[in-house]
Amino acid sequence: MKLVANLLTGFVALSHVGILVLEMFYWDHPVGRKIFSMTPEVSASSATLAMNQGLYNGFLAAGLIWGLWFGKRDFKVFFLSCVVVAGLFGGLTAKTSILFTQGLPALVALVCVLLASRE
């Protein structure tokens, strides 16, 4: 179970690195506009905000990677919980699919981390 928990945590971390790249570097680019369904005007006017969001996603990824690297269960639990909360908030306020693309994988990883620590 520990291996599964670490693999899922790694997946969540990598997905947040991907989100960082999209939001910080490709937001105002045809790739970002296609992924996020935006017009050039919308992406240009919100690019600075997206870079800020991307940076926060990078911090989430860094915390998860730190937890994996040093085997810190508490770090994984804290940062996965942060991702779950962010996924819930984003799903309720921005786009429902965020619940499934960010919140659900983090929740599954969190449950696995908690179960692995009981073994």
N, C-alpha and C positions, 0 to 999 in steps of 0.2 A: 504494500500500500504506500510505503514511503516513496518508492520510485514513481508510482503513478502521481502522487501528490506533487513531487518535484517536477515531473514532466508537465503537468497541467499548470503549475506556477510559472514554469519557464515559458509556456505558451502564452500565458497572460502577459508576462513581461515583454516578450517579443512582439506581441500585438500592440502594446503601448509604445514600443520603439517605432513600430510602423506608423502609428497614429502621430507620433512626434514628427516623423519625416513628412507625412502628408500635410499636417497642419503648419509646420514651420517652413517647409521648402516648396510644397506643391499646391498650396491653397489657391494662389492666384496664377495657376497654370492650367492648361487644358485637362491634364490628368485629375487634378484636384477638383476642378469645376464639374467634371463628369462624375466623379465618385460622390461628391456632395450635392449634385444637382443644382448648380449655381450659374447665374449669368456672369459675364465678365465684370459687370458693374458691381454686383453683390460681392464677388470675391475680392475685387480691388478695394472696396470700402471696408471690408471686414478682415483684411489680411493681418493687420497688427493684432487684433483680438485673437485671431487663429494662432498666430505665433505664440502668444501668451498661453493659450490652451495647450499647444504642443509642448511647451516647456513643462507645464504641470504634468502632462502625460509622461514626459521623460523622467520626472522625479518619481512618479509611481513605478516606472520600470526600474529605475536605479534602486529603489528600496527593495523591490522583489528580487532583483539580481543580487543585491547585498545579502538578503536573507538566504538565497540559494547558495551563494559562494561560501558563506561562513556557517551554514547550517543552523541559522537562527529561526526557530519556529515562531517566536514572538514577532519578528520582523515580517515574516510571511503572513501571519494572521493579521497584523495591523494593516499592511499595504493591500492585501487582498480585500479586507473589509472596506478600506478606502475606495477601492475600485468598485465594489458592490454598491456602495452608497452613491458614488458618482454615476454608475450605470442606472440606478433607480432614478436619480435626479434628472439625468439626461433623458431617460426614457419618458419621464412624466412631463418634462418641460420643453424638450427640443424635438426629439424624434423617437417614436416607440421602438424602432429597431435597435436602439442603443441598449435596451433591456436585454436583448438576445445576443448582440455582438460583443458587448463589454460586461454587462452585469452577470449574465448567466455563466459564462466561462469562469469568471472570478468566484462566483458562488460555489460552483462545482469544485474548483481547486481548493477553496477555503474548507469545504466539508471534508475533502480528502486529506488536507493537512491536519485538520482536527482529529479525524479518525486515525491517521497514521501515528499521531502522538499518543494515542491510547494503547497502541500495541506494545 
